[in-house]
């Protein structure tokens, strides 16, 4: 955690259990803060119109940018780090609706329609029972939640001691070009054993995990409006074209198009 980060005090909406208030919304601008690991009975949809959040859920790290939302089921422990100015929008859903909601946490590409529903719900008064028209909007919102599909923009982690230490080394030095043999030697194991650990614990091999790490860092920096050439250099790519190739191969679009297709979110 950065020394300038502040501890973020959690709002209480996630802890309210009240079927008469099935869906409540909350918004706030948060700067350089960390919300300690916690859970609450209500499920939560997290979204930000600006800024980037790092969210840790179980053994996964999610980098949430203005193009995405994150779904967290009720009762699931998570930690959120807010980088710079994050314009946060949260929707909390009562446990009485848990049977109709996704049971796992995942990030997803957020549609314009779902964003508008979020903004509308945020405008409701949270301490009042919703009107019939408000209930209809909430029902449409819940129907939209059933349609969302997970994206691949997360970074799996592990509590395996040796592997966890290696992952920390990789995250602390993204530009490093050491191969798997180097890290296997540090952990006093063979490269074959370490390779098997990556597959078993993370569901991907060493090279793919490292590419995913760079991809998430690139997404974060794009959200911070850093130049593509600068991002490519900082991530260890010798040419901008090599970086663009990696980005397009994994996300199906170039960094420039990634921003232009959603330029309203980056203004």
Secondary structure per residue as TSV (DSSP state, phi and psi in degrees):
chain	resnum	aa	ss	phi	psi
A	1	X	-	360.0	135.1
A	2	X	-	-64.5	142.2
A	3	X	T	-61.4	-22.5
A	4	X	T	-86.0	-8.6
A	5	X	-	-68.6	143.8
A	6	X	E	-109.0	154.3
A	7	X	E	-77.4	124.8
A	8	X	-	-88.6	127.1
A	9	X	-	-82.5	123.8
A	10	X	-	-68.5	141.9
A	11	X	-	-78.7	160.4
A	12	X	S	-93.2	0.8
A	13	X	G	-60.7	-33.7
A	14	X	G	-69.1	-17.6
A	15	X	G	-99.6	-5.4
A	16	X	-	-76.3	131.6
A	17	X	-	-115.5	105.8
A	18	X	-	-158.9	99.4
A	19	X	G	-59.4	-21.8
A	20	X	G	-73.1	-16.8
A	21	X	G	-119.5	72.1
A	22	X	-	-65.2	-34.9
A	23	X	E	-135.3	123.5
A	24	X	E	-127.3	149.4
A	25	X	E	-120.9	158.1
A	26	X	E	-151.4	141.8
A	27	X	E	-139.5	148.2
A	28	X	E	-165.8	149.8
A	29	X	E	-96.5	123.2
A	30	X	E	-122.7	135.2
A	31	X	E	-123.3	123.9
A	32	X	E	44.1	68.1
A	33	X	E	-140.6	159.3
A	34	X	E	-127.8	128.3
A	35	X	E	-96.6	115.2
A	36	X	E	-58.4	158.8
A	37	X	E	-56.5	131.2
A	38	X	E	-161.1	172.4
A	39	X	-	-144.4	161.3
A	40	X	-	-148.5	156.0
A	41	X	S	-61.2	-34.8
A	42	X	S	-78.4	141.9
A	43	X	E	-70.5	159.4
A	44	X	E	-140.9	136.1
A	45	X	E	-107.2	125.3
A	46	X	E	-110.3	133.2
A	47	X	E	-149.9	150.5
A	48	X	E	-138.6	132.1
A	49	X	S	-79.2	-15.8
A	50	X	S	-153.4	155.0
A	51	X	S	87.5	175.1
A	52	X	E	-131.2	139.1
A	53	X	E	-118.6	141.0
A	54	X	E	-103.9	122.6
A	55	X	E	-121.2	125.6
A	56	X	E	-104.6	119.8
A	57	X	E	-129.4	115.9
A	58	X	T	53.2	-124.0
A	59	X	T	-103.9	37.7
A	60	X	E	-134.6	143.9
A	61	X	E	-113.5	124.4
A	62	X	E	-108.7	133.0
A	63	X	E	-104.2	108.6
A	64	X	E	-102.2	116.8
A	65	X	-	-112.0	177.1
A	66	X	T	-64.9	-5.2
A	67	X	T	-93.8	-3.4
A	68	X	E	-135.4	163.1
A	69	X	E	-121.3	168.3
A	70	X	E	-131.8	132.6
A	71	X	E	-103.6	130.0
A	72	X	E	-128.5	114.2
A	73	X	-	-64.0	158.5
A	74	X	T	-62.1	142.0
A	75	X	T	81.0	1.2
A	76	X	-	-93.6	125.0
A	77	X	-	-70.7	138.7
A	78	X	E	-157.1	158.3
A	79	X	E	-130.3	140.0
A	80	X	E	-125.6	130.1
A	81	X	E	-112.5	127.8
A	82	X	E	-103.9	121.6
A	83	X	E	-100.9	127.4
A	84	X	E	55.5	-138.7
A	85	X	E	-93.4	105.8
A	86	X	E	-105.4	118.3
A	87	X	E	-89.2	91.0
A	88	X	E	-84.7	138.1
A	89	X	E	-127.7	126.2
A	90	X	E	-127.5	138.2
A	91	X	E	-117.7	127.6
A	92	X	E	-112.5	133.5
A	93	X	E	-120.8	130.1
A	94	X	-	-61.5	145.4
A	95	X	G	-58.6	-21.3
A	96	X	G	-62.3	-17.3
A	97	X	G	-103.8	8.3
A	98	X	G	-60.5	-30.3
A	99	X	G	-67.7	-19.3
A	100	X	G	-99.4	0.8
A	101	X	S	-111.5	156.0
A	102	X	-	-57.7	142.5
A	103	X	S	-99.0	-2.9
A	104	X	S	-122.4	158.8
A	105	X	-	-90.5	139.0
A	106	X	E	-163.3	156.9
A	107	X	E	-95.4	158.8
A	108	X	E	-153.8	153.1
A	109	X	E	-73.5	121.4
A	110	X	-	-89.6	131.4
A	111	X	-	-82.2	159.0
A	112	X	H	-61.2	-39.8
A	113	X	H	-63.4	-44.7
A	114	X	H	-64.7	-37.5
A	115	X	H	-61.3	-42.8
A	116	X	H	-64.9	-35.8
A	117	X	H	-65.2	-40.1
A	118	X	H	-61.3	-47.6
A	119	X	H	-61.5	-37.3
A	120	X	H	-66.9	-44.9
A	121	X	H	-64.4	-36.6
A	122	X	H	-59.1	-30.5
A	123	X	T	-77.3	-12.3
A	124	X	S	-74.6	153.3
A	125	X	-	-79.9	122.7
A	126	X	T	-74.7	-19.2
A	127	X	T	-95.8	9.4
A	128	X	S	-121.4	141.7
A	129	X	-	-60.5	132.0
A	130	X	-	-64.9	146.9
A	131	X	-	-73.6	171.6
A	132	X	H	-61.0	-40.7
A	133	X	H	-67.9	-36.9
A	134	X	H	-67.0	-38.4
A	135	X	H	-61.4	-37.9
A	136	X	H	-63.7	-40.9
A	137	X	H	-64.7	-40.9
A	138	X	H	-64.0	-38.7
A	139	X	H	-64.0	-40.9
A	140	X	H	-64.9	-41.2
A	141	X	H	-58.5	-46.1
A	142	X	H	-65.3	-36.1
A	143	X	H	-64.1	-39.2
A	144	X	H	-65.7	-35.8
A	145	X	H	-59.9	-34.0
A	146	X	T	-68.6	-15.6
A	147	X	T	-98.8	-12.1
A	148	X	-	-68.5	146.3
A	149	X	-	-122.9	141.7
A	150	X	B	-70.2	148.9
A	151	X	-	-105.1	173.6
A	152	X	S	-97.3	12.5
A	153	X	-	-86.8	65.6
A	154	X	E	-140.1	162.0
A	155	X	E	-122.0	108.6
A	156	X	E	-68.9	142.5
A	157	X	-	-125.2	-176.6
A	158	X	-	-150.6	151.0
A	159	X	-	-94.6	0.8
A	160	X	-	-62.2	123.3
A	161	X	H	-55.2	-55.3
A	162	X	H	-64.5	-43.3
A	163	X	H	-67.8	-39.9
A	164	X	H	-59.0	-41.5
A	165	X	H	-64.4	-39.0
A	166	X	H	-66.6	-41.6
A	167	X	H	-62.4	-38.5
A	168	X	H	-64.0	-39.5
A	169	X	H	-63.2	-42.2
A	170	X	H	-65.8	-40.6
A	171	X	H	-71.0	-28.9
A	172	X	H	-78.7	-16.7
A	173	X	-	-142.4	73.3
A	174	X	T	-62.5	-31.4
A	175	X	T	-76.5	-15.3
A	176	X	-	-57.9	138.9
A	177	X	-	-113.3	18.1
A	178	X	-	-61.4	145.7
A	179	X	-	-89.1	-179.8
A	180	X	H	-65.0	-29.3
A	181	X	H	-62.3	-37.7
A	182	X	H	-60.2	-47.1
A	183	X	H	-74.1	-30.3
A	184	X	H	-64.1	-41.2
A	185	X	H	-63.3	-39.1
A	186	X	H	-62.7	-32.9
A	187	X	T	-93.1	4.5
A	188	X	T	56.6	48.0
A	189	X	S	-143.4	168.4
A	190	X	-	-78.8	157.4
A	191	X	H	-63.8	-31.2
A	192	X	H	-65.9	-41.5
A	193	X	H	-64.0	-43.4
A	194	X	H	-65.4	-39.6
A	195	X	H	-60.7	-41.0
A	196	X	H	-66.3	-36.0
A	197	X	H	-63.4	-41.7
A	198	X	I	-59.5	-45.6
A	199	X	I	-66.0	-44.8
A	200	X	I	-68.5	-46.4
A	201	X	I	-87.0	-31.5
A	202	X	I	-115.1	-14.2
A	203	X	S	75.9	14.2
A	204	X	S	-154.9	161.1
A	205	X	-	-82.8	174.9
A	206	X	H	-56.8	-48.4
A	207	X	H	-64.8	-43.0
A	208	X	H	-66.7	-37.1
A	209	X	H	-65.5	-40.5
A	210	X	H	-67.1	-38.1
A	211	X	H	-64.7	-41.8
A	212	X	H	-61.0	-39.7
A	213	X	H	-59.3	-46.4
A	214	X	H	-67.8	-36.0
A	215	X	H	-63.3	-44.5
A	216	X	H	-67.4	-35.9
A	217	X	H	-66.8	-37.8
A	218	X	H	-63.7	-43.2
A	219	X	H	-61.8	-42.6
A	220	X	H	-60.4	-44.9
A	221	X	H	-71.6	-33.1
A	222	X	H	-62.4	-39.2
A	223	X	H	-64.3	-24.1
A	224	X	T	-92.3	6.4
A	225	X	T	65.9	31.1
A	226	X	-	-77.4	146.6
A	227	X	-	-62.4	143.7
A	228	X	H	-61.3	-40.6
A	229	X	H	-61.5	-40.0
A	230	X	H	-67.1	-40.8
A	231	X	H	-62.0	-45.3
A	232	X	H	-58.5	-45.4
A	233	X	H	-65.4	-44.4
A	234	X	H	-65.1	-25.5
A	235	X	T	-92.4	5.0
A	236	X	T	91.4	11.5
A	237	X	-	-86.6	134.1
A	238	X	S	-73.6	-26.4
A	239	X	S	-133.5	153.6
A	240	X	H	-65.2	-35.8
A	241	X	H	-64.3	-35.7
A	242	X	H	-65.4	-39.4
A	243	X	H	-66.1	-44.7
A	244	X	H	-61.7	-38.9
A	245	X	H	-61.0	-46.5
A	246	X	H	-59.9	-44.8
A	247	X	H	-63.3	-47.7
A	248	X	H	-67.1	-37.7
A	249	X	H	-61.4	-35.7
A	250	X	H	-92.1	-31.0
A	251	X	H	-113.4	-5.7
A	252	X	S	78.2	9.6
A	253	X	S	-153.4	158.5
A	254	X	-	-80.4	161.0
A	255	X	H	-56.4	-40.0
A	256	X	H	-62.8	-47.3
A	257	X	H	-66.7	-33.7
A	258	X	H	-56.8	-39.1
A	259	X	H	-81.5	-46.7
A	260	X	H	-62.7	-37.0
A	261	X	T	-66.4	-19.1
A	262	X	T	-133.0	36.3
A	263	X	H	-60.9	-27.0
A	264	X	H	-62.7	-29.3
A	265	X	H	-76.9	-18.9
A	266	X	H	-102.6	-0.3
A	267	X	-	-81.3	360.0
